[in-house]
Amino acid sequence: MNGLMMDYQLTLPTILRRAETYFGDKEIVTRLPDRSFHRITYAESCRRARALAVALQELGLERGDRVATLCWNHYQHHEAYLGIPCGGFVLHTLNLRLHPNDLAYIATHAGDRAVIVDRSLKPLLDQFVGNTKIEHVFVVEDDYEDLLAGVDPDVWRDPQLDENEAAAMCYTSGTTGLPKGVLYSHRSTMLHTVGVAASNPMSLGISEADSILPVVPMFHANAWGYPYLATFVGAKLVYPGPYLDPQSLLDAFVQEGVTWSAGVPTIWLGILGLLDEDPGTWDLSRMKGMLVGGSAAPRAMIAGFKQRHGINIVHGWGMTETSPVASNSQLVGDLADADDETQFDYISMQGLPLPLVELRHRDEDGNVLPWDGESMGELEIRGPWVAAGYYETPEQADRWTDDGWFRTGDVVSLHPRGYIQIKDRSKDVIKSGGEWISSVELENALMAHPAVAEAAVIAVPDAKWDERPLAAVVLREGRTATPEDLRDFLAPNFAKFWLPDRFEFVSEIPKTSVGKFRKTELREMFAAQAAVSS
């Protein structure tokens, strides 16, 4: 017997209507290229989003056509997040930090027909657009406004999309081969939004009363869903534009009363350093928390924000393939009342899965491993906002198990209470003498040393042990440390065979387009030499 419930389609026009109806007077604030702040209400933003949907239809674009964006975080990009999928098209965010050749491949593979681009990024577009099938180019500060002004937004009607139709797409970084397209449906996007916003012990508790500043770029995994989340609950949105330096962000936090922000650890390490240098300069009393993901956050950073500045770090995990948020480290049950050190231990893990998300980890032989906090295996995941395949890339089908789980490539242990602890990426884990060494754990421990600003650990070849760890270290300005100092600092907490045989002191660690350590480049720099102690 079937239930008697409405067949209500989960599509993004629902969010647009909700924002217009209930939160029309709330603000979307953007720092413009001249550093001034632009303000627009949700009502006007949604009206412009509807105008964009109509304009694209009048251009002759058809349902399901891909419309790219090459933009920083700002209110026009927010309009594209709503207007493109609400018009029946597919939002395709292009990563502005990729090489033009990669962008040409991605835009061509996706079949983009139009692109919305910032004026400052037009020279980048010009380097590759001729090698794509893009027919229409709209520059945000110029003809994009003409495009919107030329239509009546009230002509827009909900296209009555099926919830399984594509809403957006994002390509992986391609660090292990060609970039791969992840195609989000309206249903997956809506469920992801509800899953992150839901009122449950693992949720963030974000509401209409909050002010959210996504530092995570809108071209990276849909800004972790925060534009949709904020619009869904009616929270004020603050977009930083191209200004992602610590001082600009801190100034925006204070001026706009930001309560939540989100970004990768390298962003927060820079902010923590500035707060430590000038304590009391910025009043962050309204800040409820900073959401950290993209790579494992150092425990020392989490403790530093809380103990020295009273700011909570919410550690999360996800991937482009998981829409992307899949877990966060909220403290539940007795952990909410535990001592600081215990809480930091748990927050430095990647947390518990969000509702509807299921996890397991398996060894190289396919055996499901116990949740004992020790056994290390590849994390596998399934759920309603987890990808079931890559766009037109059938050769990647082995990323999914025979019983439908996605192989993440992350090596983890699972705590008896269910908390995920990322040990490494499968391509970065160090296999020495048949034993696994976690580069992430070594990195986070090194970054707790008072002289260390950043540290990245890679495997280098070794004739006897196959691989051994090498640590690339950036020292804090005015501080010194020797390899012996750092090895002695690590020794009390790690087995002897885990300790790096070699330390390289560098001025900076190369990073990917979203702020993660680029270990492939470090390997090219150092791995040709054996891991002889420095």
N, C-alpha and C positions, 0 to 999 in steps of 0.2 A: 504494500500500500504506500503510495506517495503522499508526502505532506501537501498541505494546501497553502503554499506560500507564493508570493509574487515572484515572477521571473525577472528580478530587478537587475539590470545590467550595470556592472561596475565599470564606469567610464569616466574620463576626466572632466567632461562637461558638468558633472555633479559638483566637483570642487569649484569650478568657475561660478556656477549659480549660487553655491553656498557662500562664497566670499562676497559676491555682489549683494546678496540678500541680507546677510547678518553682520558683515564686517566691512561694509563699504567705506566707512570713515577712517579705517586704520591705514597707517602709512607704510609706504615702501620708500626707503631713503637710499640714495646712491651717491658715492663720492665720484665726482666727474673728473676727467683728465686734468682740468685746471685746479683740482683739489677742493673746489666748492662742493656743497651738498645740494642735490636735487631731491624734491619731495613730490610724491604722487600718492593718491589714495588707492585703495583696492578697487573702489568703484570705477575710477578712471582707468586703472591698469586693466581691469577686466573688459572694459569697453574697447580699449585699444587692442586687446587680445582678440576680441571678436572681429574687430576691423581687419586685423591681420589674417584671420581665417577666411574672411570674405574676399580680401584682396588676392590671396593665393588661389582661391577658387576662380576668380575672374581672370587670372592669368592663364587659366586653362590647365592648371595642375589637377591631377586626378587622385581619387581616393587611394591612399597607400603610397603616394609618391613621397620621396625623401626630400626634406628641406634641411640643409645644413646651417649651423651657426659657427662662426669663428669670432668669438667674443669673450671679453672679460665678464666679471660678475656685475650686472647692472640691471636697471628696471626694464630696458628694452629686451634684454635676454630673458628676463622673467616673463614678459609678454609672449615671447616665442615658446617658452616652456608650456604655456597654456594654449595660445592661439593655434600653433601648428597642429598638435594632436586633436584639439577641439574642432578643427576644420576637416578632420579625417585624414590628415597627412602624418608623416613620421618625422619627429624631431631627431636630427642627427648632430650631436655636438662634436665638433672637431677640436682636437687638442692643439692649441696654438704653439705649444713648445716642441712639437715634433718637426722633423726634417721635412722640407717641401716634397721630397720624393715619397716619404711615408704618407703624407697627406694626400698626394695625388693618387696613390694606391688605394687608400681608405675611401676617398670620395668616389673613385671609380667603382670599386668593389661594391659600395653601398648603393650606387646608382643615383647619387644626388642630382636633383634637377635645378635647385635654387640654393642660394647661400645668403645669409645675413652676416655682415662682417663689420667690425669696428674700423673706423677710418685709420687708426694707428696700425691696424693689422692688414690693411689693403696691400701694402708692398709684399707681405708674406703670401697672401692669396695670389697675387700676380705671378709669383714664381711657379705655381703649379696648376692654376685654374685651366690653362690651355691644354693640359693633359688629362682633363676630365670631361664629363658630359654635362657640366653645369651650364644651364641656359640663362639663368637670371641671377644677377648680383645686386644686392641692396646694401649700401653703406649706411650704417646706423645714423650717423650725424647728417646725412644728406638725403638721398633718394628713398631711404626707408621711411622717413617722415612723409614724403610725397606719396608713397605707396599707401600709407594709412589714411592720409587726408583725402585720398581720392575715392573712398568708399563710405557707405553708410553702415556702421556696425549693427544697426537694428535689423538689417536684412538677414543677419546670421540666424540660423535655426539649428538646433541640435541635430546633427546628422544621423542620430539613432544608430550609433556604432555598436557592433558586437563587441563584448568585453574581451574577446580573444584576438581582436585586431591589434596590430602593432601600434604603439604610441610613441616609442622612442628607441633609438639605438645608440650604442656606444661601443667603441672598439678597444680591445685590450692593448697594452703597450707594445706587445710584440717583442719582448725581451728574449723569448725562446722561439723565434720564428716570425712569420708574417703576422701582423695584427689580425685579430679575430673579432667578428661582429657579434655583439650580444643584443638581441632584439626583445625589448620589453613590451609586454601587452598592456592594454588599459587595465585589465584585471590584476595583473601582477603589480602594477604601479599603485593602484588603489589599495590593494591588500598590504603592500609594503608600507604605504603611508599610515594606514590604520594600525599595522603591527608596531610601528615605531611610536605612534601617538597614543596607543591604547592605555587605558588606566589599569595597569597591572604592576606587580612588584618590580619587574625588570624594565618598565618603561621609564621615560625621561620626565614625565609629568609636565610636558610643555603645554601651555595654554594660551588663550587670547591675551592674557596679561603680560606675556613675555615679549622680549625684543631679541631677535635672533640675527646674528651676523655669521653667515657661512664664509669662512676663509677658504675652505675646500673649493677648488674652481668648479664653475658650472659646466666646464668641458670635461670634467673627470667624474665618471660614474654618476651623472646627473646630480652633482653636488651632494651626494649621499642622500638625496631625496628631501633635503631641507626646504627648498623652495615650495614643493608640494605640501610638506608637513605644515609649514608656517601658514600657507594659504588655507589649508584645510581647517586649522584651529583658529585662524584670524589673528595670529601673532604679528607684531610689527617686524618688518624685514629691513635689515641694513646691509647693503651691498658695498664692498670696499673698492669696487672698480679695479684698477691695476695696482693699487697701493697695498702691498702685502708685507711691508717692512714692519718690525715690531712697534716703532713709535707711532706710525700712522694708524695701526690697528688699535693700540692702546688709547690714542686720542679719540678714535671713533667709539670705542667701548664706553668711554666716559661721557662724551657729548650726547650719545644716543641712548644712554641707559641700558646698554646691552646686558641681557641676563644669561644668554647661552651663545656659545660660539663653537665652531667645529673646524678641525684641520689636522694636518699630519704632525708627528712629534717634532720635526725640525722647526716648524713655525713656533711651537710652544717653548722649545728650548731657547730660541731667540728672545721671546717675550719674557721668560723667566730671568734670563741674564740681564735684561734691561730693568726689570723690577728690582732685582737684587742690587743693581748699581745705584738706582735712584728710588729707594723705598719711600712711600708717602707721596710721590709725585702724582700718581694716578689713583683716584678714588674708585675702586672696583667693588664697592660694598653691595651693588645690585647684582653682581655676577653670581649666578647660581652654580655654574659649572662650565667647564670646557670639555668638549667631546673630542677625543683623540682616537684616530685610526689610521689606516694606511700601512703602518708598521708598528712593531711593539714599542710601547712607551717605556722609557727607563723608569725603574722604581724610584730612583733618586729624584727624578723630575716630578713625579707624582707627589712624593713626600715634600719636596721643596715648595711647590705651590701651596699645599695645605698648611704646612708648619710655619712657613715664613710669610705667607700672604693670605691665608684663610680661604683659598680657592680650591674647589673640588675638581678633580679630573675624573671624567667618565670614560673609561677605556672600552673601546669596541673593536669589532672585527667584521670584515666583510670583503667582498671582491666585486669587480664589475659583473661577474656572473651571478651574484646574489643580490643585485638591484640597488645598493650593495650591502646594506646593514643586515647582519645576521645574528649578532650578539652584542651585549654590553655588560659591563661589570658593576651593575648596581649591587649593593650589599643587602642581602635578604636575611630574614630570620634573626638569629642571635648575632650574626655578623654586624648588624647595624649598631650593636652596643659593644662590640669588641674593642680592644685597645688599638691604638693607632698603628702599631707595627703589624698586627694581624690584618687590619683593614688594608694597609698598603700592600701586603702580600697578595690579597685577593684582587684588589683593584689593578695591580700590575699584570694580572692574568687578563685574558680576552673575554671573560665573562660567561654568562649563561645564554643559551639561544633564545631569541625572541619567540613569542607564541607562534605556533604552526611550523617552526623550523626544527628539524631533527638532525642529530649528529651521531657519527661513530668514527672510530679510527681503526685502521687495519695495518698489519705488517706487510712485508714484501711478498709473502706467500698467500695473502688474502685472508688471513685469520683476524677476526674481530678481537681487539685487545681489551683488557680490563681497564676500568676507570680507577686506577690506583695512584695516579699522579706521577708515575715513573715510566710506564711503558710508552715508548715513542713509536708512532706510526703516522701514516698519511690520513689527514682529516677528510672525511666524506660527508656530504650534506644533501638534504632534500627538503623541499618545501614549495609553497605556491608562488614564491618570487625568486626561485632558483632556476637558472637557464636549463633547458632540456636539450640544447644543441646550439651550435654556432651558425650564423647566417651564411648559407651557401659554402660551407666548409666541411663536407662529409668526411674528409680524411682525419678530422679531429674527433671522430665518434668514440675513440677509446678513452676519452676523458670521462665517459659515463660508464658505470658498471652495468653488468647484465641485469641487475635488479633495480636499476634506475637512479642510483646515487651519483652525485657529481664528485669527481676526484679533484680536490682543491689544489694539490701540490704543496700544501702546508704540512710540515711535520709537527705533530703536537703530542702532548700528553693530556689526559682528561682526569681532573681531580675527582675524588669520590663524591663530592657534592655537585659535580657536573660542570665545574668551571673549566673552560678551555685555556690551555697554556701553549702558545705558539713557541715551538723550539727553533724552527727554521723553515725556509722554503726548501723543498726537496732538492732543488738544484744548488742550494747554498750549504746544506748540512755537511759537516766535515766527517768523513769516514776514515778513522785512524786506527790501524791494527784491528779492523773488524768491529770497532766500537764507534758509536755516533757521538759527535761533539756539537753542541748547539752554538752557532755563531751569535745568535740573538742574545742568549744568556751572558756570554762573555762581553758582548758590546754593552749591554745594560749595566753590567757590573763595573766595567771600565769607566763608564760615564758617571759613576758615583764617586770616582776619585776627584778630589778638589781641584786638581790641576788639569783635568781632561774636559774639553768642550764637546768633542765628538769622537766616536771610535767605531770603526767597521772592521769586522773579522772575516777573513776569507781562507779558503784551503789552498795550500801550495803543495806541489809534489814532493814526496819523500821516498827514497829508495827502500827504506826499511819498513815504514809504517803506511805506505801508499799516499797518505795526505797528512799534513800537519797544519795547525792554525797559525796564521799571521795576522797581527793587529796593526791597522793603519790608524794613527792617533793624531788628532788636532788638539794642541795644548791651549789653555786659556791664556789670554794676553797677560804677559808679566809673570806667568807661572812656569815652573820647570819640573821635569820628572825624567828619570832614566828607565830603561827597560827593566832593570832590577827592581826599581821602586814599584812599577806597575805589576810585575810578576809577584812580588811579595804581597801587594795589595789584594791580588786575586787568590793567592794560595790558601787562605783559611776557608774558602767557600767552594773550592773546586778540587776534583781529583788531579793529581800531578800531571797525568797525561793530557788533561784539558788545557793546561797552561800554554799560551802561545810561545813558540820557540823563537819568534822573531817579532820585533816591533819596528814599524816605520813611522817616523814623525813627519807629517805633511801639513801644508798650509791650509788645505781644504780637502774634503772628501767629495768626489763627484757624485751628483745626484740626478735622479730621473726627473721627468717633467712635472711630477707631482711631489717631489721632495724626498723620495726614498733614496737610500744609498745605491749607487750604480756599481754593483760589485763586479760586473763584467769588465768595466774599465780598470778597476783595481787589479783584477786578475791579469789583465794585459800588462799592467805596470810592474807587477811584482812576482807573479806566479812562475815566470820562466826560471827564477832562481830558487834553489832549494831552501828549505826553512831552517837556515843556520841561525843560531842565537845571535842577537845583536849585542 
